[in-house]
């Protein structure tokens, strides 16, 4: 097993060294570490290794706060000191801007506390909750998770105990928990067809304190409506709908989007989800919301009618059928919040349009860099950029950026 020294961290948080003239990437390594590693992958361009022994820890290395960290693949940066962690996230953001063609552009950074995640997908090992091991489908049982907000963290032990008494608990594949504003939503996915046991789940919801339970997409019990406060309205949250990872992250993102769109009369909200930005935007502007998910669009239409929102909603696959130039130019501002792969086709259409402002919300530095570069080549300048670390202890970032074809843009800091 080779002995290596880690000199820096890569964009995904892996330590980087050199071996036989090629880079070697080592997960959960820190700069300055001297390690003995087991090589698990070798290509013509690079190698990948696992830590066998920490011969000498680097100055940035600390004892991880989670007892499951060594085996669990849920987090990858708990071994870094706070200063090293923040410096790494700053570097990831700066590199993303540089790759987009905006090297040296200043940005504002927000760091969230660890216990802030309000949604989680847990695996089930037959008797306990688990996460996947790093780069593996092997299950690592857990009895707690320090990145979850208190309402979810407190549920894990009683919920696992309750589920083991279900006669079909061996069929559980995943359990998704979401702490909505009005209560906790649980969605169970099984690995084989199961007849719902309404009495069991009704008792479980009351005993543990769940507001809604669905089984393989079918509603089993709802003790109270699941809602999210968006702007001044309590909006229904469809089962399985996308929600920002943390409450504080959503607040920061929404404030940034509203600041960027202030004064605009017509706004398109692309990849709108449940209307996280559409609903508060509609209190000041005419909004057209676009999303592929049928349940989210149906829910948004229903809520728009219920509250009399100045909002229209369209179900559309923006990956294969992006809004075209003539459609985009109905709007003075466009908000685009794509999933992790980004929105290459839609950004290409935006780059060829005359939309005055584009606000991009991205959860991937890599796809952000590609898509922002498309807009830059189309003639857009980057006016403001925010980095929000709401995926704590992971290599991911939430990025909010304002692109414009004119000067005098609003300040996204607050």
Beta strands, then each sheet from edge to edge (+ up, - down):
strand 1: 3-5
strand 2: 8-9
strand 3: 15-19
strand 4: 22-26
strand 5: 34-42
strand 6: 46-56
strand 7: 108-111
strand 8: 119-124
strand 9: 129-132
strand 10: 139-141
strand 11: 172-179
strand 12: 184-190
strand 13: 212-215
strand 14: 218-222
strand 15: 227-230
strand 16: 233-236
strand 17: 266-270
strand 18: 286-291
strand 19: 311-315
strand 20: 333-336
strand 21: 357-362
strand 22: 381-389
strand 23: 398-404
sheet 1: 1+ 5- 6+ 4+ 3- 2+
sheet 2: 7+ 22+ 23- 21+ 20+ 17+ 18+ 19+
sheet 3: 10+ 9- 8+ 11- 12+ 13+ 14-
sheet 4: 15+ 16-
end
